[in-house]
Amino acid sequence: MRNGYLQGQWQRVQMFLVFNTVALPLIFGTVQPEQVKLIICVVGLGIHMVILQATLRADGWIQFLDARMINLEQLDDEDPSGVRVKVFSHPDFAGKRYSWLASRKAFGFFGLAVSAVWVWQSIHYFRLLF
């Protein structure tokens, strides 16, 4: 189940990247009228925020499932023939999972930066109309 959520998270990240790769050039590199660019910005910001929110929620579920896996690994701690390999409860796992270099955290910062670009362009084209 955890791996399914992980795959879903990466699918959302890919969807985010593809969407912004297609949509952002429409507001920067085309000769569309300002009204059209404003509509693209508002819709683009909305879609971007939905995908970003879905990705962040998926990370919350992955953290929840990681905690449950740790609990399962610790059930057999008393039994010498119990858990032979610790993955989720191993200290190295937590270091990698919660590192600032973890791809989901880097994506979060990147997602917020792109959100700022969408907001900035929406304000820019809104002001040009009036």
N, CA, C and O atoms as CSV, one atom per row, in Angstrom:
chain,resi,resn,atom,element,x,y,z
A,1,MET,N,N,0.829,-1.185,0.000
A,1,MET,CA,C,0.000,0.000,0.000
A,1,MET,C,C,0.878,1.255,0.000
A,1,MET,O,O,0.595,2.224,-0.705
A,2,ARG,N,N,1.945,1.222,0.800
A,2,ARG,CA,C,2.856,2.357,0.858
A,2,ARG,C,C,3.485,2.609,-0.517
A,2,ARG,O,O,3.588,3.752,-0.961
A,3,ASN,N,N,3.896,1.545,-1.174
A,3,ASN,CA,C,4.522,1.704,-2.488
A,3,ASN,C,C,3.542,2.260,-3.508
A,3,ASN,O,O,3.938,3.006,-4.404
A,4,GLY,N,N,2.273,1.909,-3.385
A,4,GLY,CA,C,1.267,2.485,-4.266
A,4,GLY,C,C,1.140,3.988,-4.062
A,4,GLY,O,O,1.018,4.741,-5.028
A,5,TYR,N,N,1.169,4.425,-2.806
A,5,TYR,CA,C,1.116,5.862,-2.528
A,5,TYR,C,C,2.372,6.554,-3.050
A,5,TYR,O,O,2.304,7.673,-3.558
A,6,LEU,N,N,3.512,5.886,-2.924
A,6,LEU,CA,C,4.762,6.463,-3.421
A,6,LEU,C,C,4.699,6.634,-4.938
A,6,LEU,O,O,5.086,7.677,-5.463
A,7,GLN,N,N,4.214,5.616,-5.640
A,7,GLN,CA,C,4.069,5.714,-7.090
A,7,GLN,C,C,3.099,6.831,-7.462
A,7,GLN,O,O,3.339,7.585,-8.405
A,8,GLY,N,N,2.004,6.929,-6.716
A,8,GLY,CA,C,1.042,8.000,-6.973
A,8,GLY,C,C,1.645,9.371,-6.783
A,8,GLY,O,O,1.345,10.299,-7.534
A,9,GLN,N,N,2.502,9.503,-5.771
A,9,GLN,CA,C,3.150,10.792,-5.540
A,9,GLN,C,C,4.047,11.154,-6.723
A,9,GLN,O,O,4.026,12.291,-7.193
A,10,TRP,N,N,4.821,10.207,-7.195
A,10,TRP,CA,C,5.705,10.499,-8.326
A,10,TRP,C,C,4.911,10.772,-9.599
A,10,TRP,O,O,5.349,11.564,-10.433
A,11,GLN,N,N,3.765,10.139,-9.767
A,11,GLN,CA,C,2.919,10.440,-10.917
A,11,GLN,C,C,2.406,11.873,-10.848
A,11,GLN,O,O,2.320,12.555,-11.870
A,12,ARG,N,N,2.069,12.325,-9.656
A,12,ARG,CA,C,1.612,13.717,-9.491
A,12,ARG,C,C,2.744,14.692,-9.776
A,12,ARG,O,O,2.525,15.735,-10.393
A,13,VAL,N,N,3.939,14.365,-9.338
A,13,VAL,CA,C,5.083,15.236,-9.616
A,13,VAL,C,C,5.315,15.322,-11.125
A,13,VAL,O,O,5.570,16.404,-11.653
A,14,GLN,N,N,5.230,14.205,-11.807
A,14,GLN,CA,C,5.395,14.225,-13.259
A,14,GLN,C,C,4.286,15.024,-13.923
A,14,GLN,O,O,4.534,15.759,-14.879
A,15,MET,N,N,3.062,14.882,-13.421
A,15,MET,CA,C,1.941,15.653,-13.952
A,15,MET,C,C,2.180,17.151,-13.749
A,15,MET,O,O,1.911,17.957,-14.640
A,16,PHE,N,N,2.684,17.507,-12.579
A,16,PHE,CA,C,3.016,18.893,-12.264
A,16,PHE,C,C,4.054,19.428,-13.252
A,16,PHE,O,O,3.885,20.516,-13.803
A,17,LEU,N,N,5.111,18.675,-13.474
A,17,LEU,CA,C,6.182,19.122,-14.366
A,17,LEU,C,C,5.693,19.254,-15.806
A,17,LEU,O,O,6.011,20.231,-16.484
A,18,VAL,N,N,4.928,18.283,-16.269
A,18,VAL,CA,C,4.424,18.339,-17.640
A,18,VAL,C,C,3.461,19.510,-17.797
A,18,VAL,O,O,3.548,20.255,-18.774
A,19,PHE,N,N,2.557,19.679,-16.860
A,19,PHE,CA,C,1.596,20.778,-16.951
A,19,PHE,C,C,2.304,22.126,-17.015
A,19,PHE,O,O,1.998,22.946,-17.881
A,20,ASN,N,N,3.246,22.361,-16.109
A,20,ASN,CA,C,3.929,23.654,-16.085
A,20,ASN,C,C,4.860,23.838,-17.272
A,20,ASN,O,O,5.072,24.967,-17.717
A,21,THR,N,N,5.417,22.759,-17.790
A,21,THR,CA,C,6.262,22.851,-18.975
A,21,THR,C,C,5.452,23.290,-20.186
A,21,THR,O,O,5.967,23.992,-21.056
A,22,VAL,N,N,4.204,22.886,-20.249
A,22,VAL,CA,C,3.347,23.268,-21.367
A,22,VAL,C,C,2.696,24.631,-21.120
A,22,VAL,O,O,2.633,25.456,-22.032
A,23,ALA,N,N,2.219,24.872,-19.919
A,23,ALA,CA,C,1.402,26.065,-19.654
A,23,ALA,C,C,2.220,27.336,-19.481
A,23,ALA,O,O,1.807,28.389,-19.969
A,24,LEU,N,N,3.357,27.280,-18.809
A,24,LEU,CA,C,4.129,28.509,-18.571
A,24,LEU,C,C,4.614,29.178,-19.859
A,24,LEU,O,O,4.563,30.406,-19.939
A,25,PRO,N,N,5.077,28.446,-20.863
A,25,PRO,CA,C,5.459,29.130,-22.105
A,25,PRO,C,C,4.297,29.840,-22.803
A,25,PRO,O,O,4.518,30.769,-23.580
A,26,LEU,N,N,3.066,29.411,-22.533
A,26,LEU,CA,C,1.915,30.085,-23.139
A,26,LEU,C,C,1.777,31.525,-22.657
A,26,LEU,O,O,1.266,32.372,-23.391
A,27,ILE,N,N,2.221,31.817,-21.440
A,27,ILE,CA,C,2.087,33.184,-20.946
A,27,ILE,C,C,3.360,33.995,-21.159
A,27,ILE,O,O,3.323,35.225,-21.114
A,28,PHE,N,N,4.471,33.332,-21.387
A,28,PHE,CA,C,5.723,34.065,-21.593
A,28,PHE,C,C,6.093,34.213,-23.061
A,28,PHE,O,O,6.644,35.242,-23.454
A,29,GLY,N,N,5.803,33.213,-23.875
A,29,GLY,CA,C,6.360,33.211,-25.217
A,29,GLY,C,C,5.375,33.326,-26.351
A,29,GLY,O,O,5.749,33.087,-27.499
A,30,THR,N,N,4.139,33.678,-26.088
A,30,THR,CA,C,3.161,33.777,-27.177
A,30,THR,C,C,2.705,35.215,-27.343
A,30,THR,O,O,2.958,36.068,-26.493
A,31,VAL,N,N,2.036,35.464,-28.440
A,31,VAL,CA,C,1.527,36.809,-28.717
A,31,VAL,C,C,0.012,36.866,-28.512
A,31,VAL,O,O,-0.689,37.613,-29.194
A,32,GLN,N,N,-0.472,36.082,-27.580
A,32,GLN,CA,C,-1.901,36.076,-27.258
A,32,GLN,C,C,-2.286,37.411,-26.622
A,32,GLN,O,O,-1.442,38.069,-26.013
A,33,PRO,N,N,-3.540,37.815,-26.754
A,33,PRO,CA,C,-3.999,39.032,-26.071
A,33,PRO,C,C,-3.911,38.873,-24.547
A,33,PRO,O,O,-3.895,37.758,-24.025
A,34,GLU,N,N,-3.856,40.008,-23.853
A,34,GLU,CA,C,-3.720,39.981,-22.395
A,34,GLU,C,C,-4.875,39.255,-21.709
A,34,GLU,O,O,-4.678,38.600,-20.686
A,35,GLN,N,N,-6.094,39.372,-22.275
A,35,GLN,CA,C,-7.240,38.689,-21.678
A,35,GLN,C,C,-7.040,37.171,-21.695
A,35,GLN,O,O,-7.348,36.485,-20.721
A,36,VAL,N,N,-6.529,36.666,-22.796
A,36,VAL,CA,C,-6.296,35.227,-22.914
A,36,VAL,C,C,-5.200,34.799,-21.944
A,36,VAL,O,O,-5.310,33.761,-21.291
A,37,LYS,N,N,-4.145,35.601,-21.854
A,37,LYS,CA,C,-3.053,35.265,-20.928
A,37,LYS,C,C,-3.524,35.322,-19.476
A,37,LYS,O,O,-3.080,34.523,-18.652
A,38,LEU,N,N,-4.406,36.245,-19.159
A,38,LEU,CA,C,-4.965,36.306,-17.797
A,38,LEU,C,C,-5.767,35.054,-17.493
A,38,LEU,O,O,-5.637,34.489,-16.407
A,39,ILE,N,N,-6.584,34.613,-18.419
A,39,ILE,CA,C,-7.370,33.386,-18.220
A,39,ILE,C,C,-6.441,32.189,-18.054
A,39,ILE,O,O,-6.660,31.345,-17.184
A,40,ILE,N,N,-5.402,32.114,-18.888
A,40,ILE,CA,C,-4.432,31.022,-18.772
A,40,ILE,C,C,-3.760,31.056,-17.404
A,40,ILE,O,O,-3.555,30.012,-16.785
A,41,CYS,N,N,-3.413,32.264,-16.927
A,41,CYS,CA,C,-2.758,32.390,-15.619
A,41,CYS,C,C,-3.660,31.936,-14.475
A,41,CYS,O,O,-3.226,31.207,-13.583
A,42,VAL,N,N,-4.904,32.368,-14.508
A,42,VAL,CA,C,-5.832,32.017,-13.425
A,42,VAL,C,C,-6.109,30.516,-13.428
A,42,VAL,O,O,-6.075,29.878,-12.376
A,43,VAL,N,N,-6.378,29.957,-14.586
A,43,VAL,CA,C,-6.618,28.514,-14.681
A,43,VAL,C,C,-5.343,27.741,-14.337
A,43,VAL,O,O,-5.392,26.737,-13.627
A,44,GLY,N,N,-4.202,28.218,-14.845
A,44,GLY,CA,C,-2.921,27.564,-14.555
A,44,GLY,C,C,-2.605,27.566,-13.075
A,44,GLY,O,O,-2.140,26.558,-12.543
A,45,LEU,N,N,-2.848,28.681,-12.398
A,45,LEU,CA,C,-2.617,28.752,-10.957
A,45,LEU,C,C,-3.519,27.768,-10.217
A,45,LEU,O,O,-3.074,27.089,-9.292
A,46,GLY,N,N,-4.774,27.691,-10.620
A,46,GLY,CA,C,-5.701,26.761,-9.980
A,46,GLY,C,C,-5.270,25.308,-10.153
A,46,GLY,O,O,-5.246,24.547,-9.186
A,47,ILE,N,N,-4.934,24.924,-11.372
A,47,ILE,CA,C,-4.503,23.549,-11.623
A,47,ILE,C,C,-3.195,23.261,-10.903
A,47,ILE,O,O,-3.024,22.187,-10.326
A,48,HIS,N,N,-2.275,24.213,-10.933
A,48,HIS,CA,C,-0.991,24.041,-10.256
A,48,HIS,C,C,-1.201,23.815,-8.755
A,48,HIS,O,O,-0.569,22.932,-8.174
A,49,MET,N,N,-2.062,24.585,-8.134
A,49,MET,CA,C,-2.296,24.453,-6.699
A,49,MET,C,C,-2.972,23.118,-6.354
A,49,MET,O,O,-2.670,22.521,-5.321
A,50,VAL,N,N,-3.875,22.655,-7.207
A,50,VAL,CA,C,-4.532,21.359,-6.969
A,50,VAL,C,C,-3.504,20.229,-7.021
A,50,VAL,O,O,-3.503,19.345,-6.165
A,51,ILE,N,N,-2.631,20.263,-8.028
A,51,ILE,CA,C,-1.616,19.214,-8.143
A,51,ILE,C,C,-0.628,19.298,-6.986
A,51,ILE,O,O,-0.230,18.269,-6.438
A,52,LEU,N,N,-0.230,20.501,-6.609
A,52,LEU,CA,C,0.702,20.672,-5.496
A,52,LEU,C,C,0.080,20.167,-4.187
A,52,LEU,O,O,0.742,19.482,-3.408
A,53,GLN,N,N,-1.175,20.502,-3.952
A,53,GLN,CA,C,-1.885,20.042,-2.752
A,53,GLN,C,C,-1.987,18.522,-2.735
A,53,GLN,O,O,-1.784,17.906,-1.689
A,54,ALA,N,N,-2.295,17.912,-3.864
A,54,ALA,CA,C,-2.405,16.450,-3.928
A,54,ALA,C,C,-1.059,15.789,-3.634
A,54,ALA,O,O,-1.007,14.750,-2.976
A,55,THR,N,N,0.012,16.380,-4.114
A,55,THR,CA,C,1.342,15.828,-3.875
A,55,THR,C,C,1.718,15.934,-2.406
A,55,THR,O,O,2.279,14.994,-1.844
A,56,LEU,N,N,1.419,17.057,-1.780
A,56,LEU,CA,C,1.741,17.225,-0.367
A,56,LEU,C,C,0.893,16.308,0.512
A,56,LEU,O,O,1.380,15.794,1.519
A,57,ARG,N,N,-0.359,16.102,0.142
A,57,ARG,CA,C,-1.206,15.179,0.905
A,57,ARG,C,C,-0.705,13.745,0.770
A,57,ARG,O,O,-0.744,12.978,1.732
A,58,ALA,N,N,-0.239,13.385,-0.412
A,58,ALA,CA,C,0.307,12.036,-0.608
A,58,ALA,C,C,1.515,11.827,0.299
A,58,ALA,O,O,1.702,10.735,0.835
A,59,ASP,N,N,2.327,12.850,0.475
A,59,ASP,CA,C,3.485,12.728,1.356
A,59,ASP,C,C,3.040,12.492,2.799
A,59,ASP,O,O,3.680,11.735,3.528
A,60,GLY,N,N,1.969,13.123,3.206
A,60,GLY,CA,C,1.432,12.882,4.548
A,60,GLY,C,C,1.002,11.431,4.733
A,60,GLY,O,O,1.243,10.840,5.786
A,61,TRP,N,N,0.369,10.856,3.718
A,61,TRP,CA,C,-0.025,9.454,3.795
A,61,TRP,C,C,1.201,8.540,3.835
A,61,TRP,O,O,1.203,7.537,4.549
A,62,ILE,N,N,2.220,8.877,3.086
A,62,ILE,CA,C,3.442,8.062,3.098
A,62,ILE,C,C,4.087,8.109,4.473
A,62,ILE,O,O,4.567,7.086,4.963
A,63,GLN,N,N,4.108,9.271,5.101
A,63,GLN,CA,C,4.648,9.369,6.462
A,63,GLN,C,C,3.829,8.519,7.429
A,63,GLN,O,O,4.383,7.843,8.297
A,64,PHE,N,N,2.524,8.558,7.274
A,64,PHE,CA,C,1.648,7.747,8.124
A,64,PHE,C,C,1.953,6.259,7.950
A,64,PHE,O,O,2.080,5.528,8.933
A,65,LEU,N,N,2.070,5.817,6.705
A,65,LEU,CA,C,2.340,4.408,6.444
A,65,LEU,C,C,3.741,4.011,6.905
A,65,LEU,O,O,3.937,2.885,7.362
A,66,ASP,N,N,4.718,4.915,6.794
A,66,ASP,CA,C,6.054,4.641,7.319
A,66,ASP,C,C,5.997,4.402,8.834
A,66,ASP,O,O,6.642,3.489,9.350
A,67,ALA,N,N,5.232,5.219,9.526
A,67,ALA,CA,C,5.103,5.060,10.984
A,67,ALA,C,C,4.449,3.715,11.326
A,67,ALA,O,O,4.845,3.063,12.292
A,68,ARG,N,N,3.457,3.304,10.545
A,68,ARG,CA,C,2.821,2.004,10.786
A,68,ARG,C,C,3.798,0.866,10.510
A,68,ARG,O,O,3.796,-0.138,11.223
A,69,MET,N,N,4.626,1.011,9.491
A,69,MET,CA,C,5.628,-0.023,9.192
A,69,MET,C,C,6.650,-0.131,10.322
A,69,MET,O,O,7.098,-1.228,10.656
A,70,ILE,N,N,7.013,0.994,10.900
A,70,ILE,CA,C,7.924,0.972,12.053
A,70,ILE,C,C,7.278,0.206,13.198
A,70,ILE,O,O,7.930,-0.613,13.845
A,71,ASN,N,N,6.000,0.469,13.449
A,71,ASN,CA,C,5.280,-0.261,14.509
A,71,ASN,C,C,5.257,-1.759,14.239
A,71,ASN,O,O,5.415,-2.556,15.164
A,72,LEU,N,N,5.064,-2.149,12.987
A,72,LEU,CA,C,5.057,-3.575,12.654
A,72,LEU,C,C,6.432,-4.210,12.869
A,72,LEU,O,O,6.532,-5.335,13.357
A,73,GLU,N,N,7.488,-3.483,12.501
A,73,GLU,CA,C,8.839,-4.011,12.700
A,73,GLU,C,C,9.164,-4.177,14.179
A,73,GLU,O,O,9.920,-5.077,14.545
A,74,GLN,N,N,8.616,-3.337,15.019
A,74,GLN,CA,C,8.925,-3.386,16.445
A,74,GLN,C,C,8.098,-4.422,17.212
A,74,GLN,O,O,8.363,-4.665,18.389
A,75,LEU,N,N,7.113,-5.028,16.573
A,75,LEU,CA,C,6.304,-6.047,17.247
A,75,LEU,C,C,7.140,-7.258,17.654
A,75,LEU,O,O,6.886,-7.867,18.693
A,76,ASP,N,N,8.128,-7.604,16.846
A,76,ASP,CA,C,8.926,-8.799,17.092
A,76,ASP,C,C,10.269,-8.497,17.748
A,76,ASP,O,O,11.161,-9.344,17.711
A,77,ASP,N,N,10.443,-7.323,18.346
A,77,ASP,CA,C,11.727,-6.968,18.953
A,77,ASP,C,C,12.128,-7.915,20.079
A,77,ASP,O,O,13.310,-8.219,20.241
A,78,GLU,N,N,11.154,-8.383,20.859
A,78,GLU,CA,C,11.484,-9.239,21.994
A,78,GLU,C,C,11.903,-10.635,21.552
A,78,GLU,O,O,12.682,-11.299,22.236
A,79,ASP,N,N,11.399,-11.071,20.433
A,79,ASP,CA,C,11.665,-12.420,19.943
A,79,ASP,C,C,12.997,-12.442,19.176
A,79,ASP,O,O,13.134,-11.738,18.176
A,80,PRO,N,N,13.972,-13.231,19.623
A,80,PRO,CA,C,15.268,-13.266,18.932
A,80,PRO,C,C,15.157,-13.755,17.494
A,80,PRO,O,O,16.008,-13.425,16.668
A,81,SER,N,N,14.143,-14.522,17.183
A,81,SER,CA,C,13.984,-14.972,15.798
A,81,SER,C,C,12.980,-14.104,15.051
A,81,SER,O,O,12.473,-14.500,14.002
A,82,GLY,N,N,12.694,-12.931,15.585
A,82,GLY,CA,C,11.704,-12.028,14.987
A,82,GLY,C,C,12.267,-11.279,13.788
A,82,GLY,O,O,12.753,-11.895,12.839
A,83,VAL,N,N,12.204,-9.984,13.827
A,83,VAL,CA,C,12.618,-9.150,12.703
A,83,VAL,C,C,14.107,-9.325,12.458
A,83,VAL,O,O,14.922,-9.130,13.360
A,84,ARG,N,N,14.446,-9.686,11.267
A,84,ARG,CA,C,15.850,-9.871,10.918
A,84,ARG,C,C,16.428,-8.638,10.235
A,84,ARG,O,O,17.603,-8.317,10.410
A,85,VAL,N,N,15.619,-7.969,9.477
A,85,VAL,CA,C,16.084,-6.778,8.762
A,85,VAL,C,C,15.157,-5.627,9.115
A,85,VAL,O,O,13.942,-5.711,8.941
A,86,LYS,N,N,15.743,-4.569,9.605
A,86,LYS,CA,C,14.956,-3.372,9.916
A,86,LYS,C,C,15.184,-2.360,8.800
A,86,LYS,O,O,16.320,-2.003,8.489
A,87,VAL,N,N,14.121,-1.922,8.223
A,87,VAL,CA,C,14.210,-0.930,7.155
A,87,VAL,C,C,13.644,0.395,7.660
A,87,VAL,O,O,14.361,1.393,7.724
A,88,PHE,N,N,12.387,0.407,8.011
A,88,PHE,CA,C,11.719,1.645,8.397
A,88,PHE,C,C,12.136,2.121,9.784
A,88,PHE,O,O,12.128,3.323,10.050
A,89,SER,N,N,12.497,1.206,10.662
A,89,SER,CA,C,12.904,1.604,12.006
A,89,SER,C,C,14.417,1.785,12.122
A,89,SER,O,O,14.920,2.107,13.199
A,90,HIS,N,N,15.130,1.587,11.048
A,90,HIS,CA,C,16.588,1.783,11.062
A,90,HIS,C,C,16.883,3.284,11.089
A,90,HIS,O,O,16.222,4.053,10.390
A,91,PRO,N,N,17.871,3.713,11.889
A,91,PRO,CA,C,18.178,5.153,11.984
A,91,PRO,C,C,18.574,5.797,10.647
A,91,PRO,O,O,18.318,6.982,10.432
A,92,ASP,N,N,19.186,5.034,9.766
A,92,ASP,CA,C,19.568,5.597,8.460
A,92,ASP,C,C,18.357,5.954,7.613
A,92,ASP,O,O,18.407,6.894,6.820
A,93,PHE,N,N,17.270,5.209,7.775
A,93,PHE,CA,C,16.058,5.488,7.004
A,93,PHE,C,C,15.498,6.858,7.368
A,93,PHE,O,O,15.125,7.633,6.487
A,94,ALA,N,N,15.439,7.154,8.653
A,94,ALA,CA,C,14.908,8.451,9.095
A,94,ALA,C,C,15.788,9.593,8.588
A,94,ALA,O,O,15.281,10.647,8.204
A,95,GLY,N,N,17.095,9.383,8.587
A,95,GLY,CA,C,17.994,10.424,8.086
A,95,GLY,C,C,17.752,10.743,6.625
A,95,GLY,O,O,17.784,11.906,6.223
A,96,LYS,N,N,17.513,9.720,5.836
A,96,LYS,CA,C,17.241,9.930,4.406
A,96,LYS,C,C,15.836,10.470,4.188
A,96,LYS,O,O,15.620,11.330,3.335
A,97,ARG,N,N,14.896,9.969,4.950
A,97,ARG,CA,C,13.487,10.352,4.773
A,97,ARG,C,C,13.235,11.817,5.109
A,97,ARG,O,O,12.453,12.487,4.434
A,98,TYR,N,N,13.898,12.315,6.150
A,98,TYR,CA,C,13.613,13.670,6.609
A,98,TYR,C,C,14.701,14.671,6.243
A,98,TYR,O,O,14.722,15.781,6.775
A,99,SER,N,N,15.594,14.299,5.350
A,99,SER,CA,C,16.657,15.197,4.913
A,99,SER,C,C,16.074,16.355,4.094
A,99,SER,O,O,15.057,16.205,3.417
A,100,TRP,N,N,16.733,17.501,4.171
A,100,TRP,CA,C,16.305,18.643,3.353
A,100,TRP,C,C,16.597,18.405,1.882
A,100,TRP,O,O,16.051,19.100,1.024
A,101,LEU,N,N,17.437,17.448,1.580
A,101,LEU,CA,C,17.747,17.125,0.197
A,101,LEU,C,C,16.791,16.084,-0.383
A,101,LEU,O,O,16.910,15.719,-1.553
A,102,ALA,N,N,15.853,15.609,0.417
A,102,ALA,CA,C,14.872,14.645,-0.082
A,102,ALA,C,C,14.092,15.283,-1.225
A,102,ALA,O,O,13.719,16.455,-1.156
A,103,SER,N,N,13.851,14.516,-2.260
A,103,SER,CA,C,13.241,15.073,-3.473
A,103,SER,C,C,11.871,15.686,-3.209
A,103,SER,O,O,11.512,16.669,-3.857
A,104,ARG,N,N,11.097,15.135,-2.277
A,104,ARG,CA,C,9.768,15.698,-2.039
A,104,ARG,C,C,9.850,17.073,-1.398
A,104,ARG,O,O,8.981,17.912,-1.638
A,105,LYS,N,N,10.869,17.325,-0.591
A,105,LYS,CA,C,11.038,18.661,-0.003
A,105,LYS,C,C,11.548,19.641,-1.049
A,105,LYS,O,O,11.091,20.783,-1.108
A,106,ALA,N,N,12.487,19.203,-1.869
A,106,ALA,CA,C,12.968,20.062,-2.950
A,106,ALA,C,C,11.831,20.392,-3.901
A,106,ALA,O,O,11.721,21.523,-4.375
A,107,PHE,N,N,10.984,19.409,-4.182
A,107,PHE,CA,C,9.833,19.653,-5.032
A,107,PHE,C,C,8.877,20.649,-4.392
A,107,PHE,O,O,8.289,21.480,-5.085
A,108,GLY,N,N,8.720,20.572,-3.087
A,108,GLY,CA,C,7.841,21.511,-2.392
A,108,GLY,C,C,8.305,22.947,-2.559
A,108,GLY,O,O,7.499,23.840,-2.822
A,109,PHE,N,N,9.603,23.170,-2.408
A,109,PHE,CA,C,10.139,24.520,-2.609
A,109,PHE,C,C,9.992,24.960,-4.066
A,109,PHE,O,O,9.643,26.107,-4.345
A,110,PHE,N,N,10.258,24.053,-4.975
A,110,PHE,CA,C,10.105,24.359,-6.400
A,110,PHE,C,C,8.645,24.655,-6.722
A,110,PHE,O,O,8.345,25.576,-7.482
A,111,GLY,N,N,7.735,23.867,-6.140
A,111,GLY,CA,C,6.308,24.088,-6.368
A,111,GLY,C,C,5.839,25.437,-5.858
A,111,GLY,O,O,5.010,26.088,-6.494
A,112,LEU,N,N,6.363,25.864,-4.714
A,112,LEU,CA,C,6.007,27.188,-4.186
A,112,LEU,C,C,6.584,28.299,-5.057
A,112,LEU,O,O,5.941,29.330,-5.257
A,113,ALA,N,N,7.781,28.097,-5.571
A,113,ALA,CA,C,8.387,29.106,-6.463
A,113,ALA,C,C,7.568,29.245,-7.744
A,113,ALA,O,O,7.333,30.358,-8.214
A,114,VAL,N,N,7.139,28.134,-8.300
A,114,VAL,CA,C,6.318,28.195,-9.516
A,114,VAL,C,C,4.960,28.813,-9.207
A,114,VAL,O,O,4.404,29.522,-10.045
A,115,SER,N,N,4.416,28.557,-8.016
A,115,SER,CA,C,3.161,29.204,-7.608
A,115,SER,C,C,3.328,30.720,-7.606
A,115,SER,O,O,2.438,31.451,-8.040
A,116,ALA,N,N,4.476,31.185,-7.113
A,116,ALA,CA,C,4.741,32.625,-7.092
A,116,ALA,C,C,4.781,33.187,-8.513
A,116,ALA,O,O,4.308,34.298,-8.753
A,117,VAL,N,N,5.337,32.436,-9.445
A,117,VAL,CA,C,5.366,32.879,-10.852
A,117,VAL,C,C,3.951,32.979,-11.395
A,117,VAL,O,O,3.625,33.954,-12.072
A,118,TRP,N,N,3.104,31.999,-11.118
A,118,TRP,CA,C,1.717,32.047,-11.579
A,118,TRP,C,C,0.980,33.250,-10.989
A,118,TRP,O,O,0.260,33.949,-11.702
A,119,VAL,N,N,1.157,33.489,-9.697
A,119,VAL,CA,C,0.496,34.632,-9.053
A,119,VAL,C,C,1.018,35.940,-9.640
A,119,VAL,O,O,0.237,36.840,-9.949
A,120,TRP,N,N,2.331,36.043,-9.792
A,120,TRP,CA,C,2.943,37.251,-10.338
A,120,TRP,C,C,2.406,37.540,-11.743
A,120,TRP,O,O,2.059,38.681,-12.048
A,121,GLN,N,N,2.337,36.539,-12.579
A,121,GLN,CA,C,1.838,36.746,-13.936
A,121,GLN,C,C,0.339,37.055,-13.934
A,121,GLN,O,O,-0.122,37.856,-14.747
A,122,SER,N,N,-0.420,36.438,-13.041
A,122,SER,CA,C,-1.853,36.747,-12.959
A,122,SER,C,C,-2.062,38.211,-12.591
A,122,SER,O,O,-2.891,38.895,-13.191
A,123,ILE,N,N,-1.318,38.682,-11.615
A,123,ILE,CA,C,-1.424,40.095,-11.211
A,123,ILE,C,C,-0.982,41.003,-12.344
A,123,ILE,O,O,-1.613,42.025,-12.612
A,124,HIS,N,N,0.090,40.633,-13.002
A,124,HIS,CA,C,0.620,41.439,-14.116
A,124,HIS,C,C,-0.423,41.614,-15.213
A,124,HIS,O,O,-0.651,42.738,-15.660
A,125,TYR,N,N,-1.062,40.537,-15.659
A,125,TYR,CA,C,-2.032,40.637,-16.746
A,125,TYR,C,C,-3.354,41.231,-16.266
A,125,TYR,O,O,-4.064,41.857,-17.053
A,126,PHE,N,N,-3.690,41.052,-15.020
A,126,PHE,CA,C,-4.885,41.689,-14.482
A,126,PHE,C,C,-4.720,43.209,-14.484
A,126,PHE,O,O,-5.643,43.944,-14.834
A,127,ARG,N,N,-3.530,43.671,-14.087
A,127,ARG,CA,C,-3.280,45.124,-14.068
A,127,ARG,C,C,-3.241,45.695,-15.477
A,127,ARG,O,O,-3.624,46.848,-15.675
A,128,LEU,N,N,-2.797,44.933,-16.450
A,128,LEU,CA,C,-2.758,45.435,-17.828
A,128,LEU,C,C,-4.161,45.648,-18.401
A,128,LEU,O,O,-4.347,46.459,-19.308
A,129,LEU,N,N,-5.142,44.923,-17.873
A,129,LEU,CA,C,-6.507,45.074,-18.383
A,129,LEU,C,C,-7.168,46.358,-17.896
A,129,LEU,O,O,-8.102,46.861,-18.521
A,130,PHE,N,N,-6.679,46.883,-16.781
A,130,PHE,CA,C,-7.318,48.073,-16.208
A,130,PHE,C,C,-6.392,49.209,-16.198
A,130,PHE,O,O,-6.755,50.297,-15.752
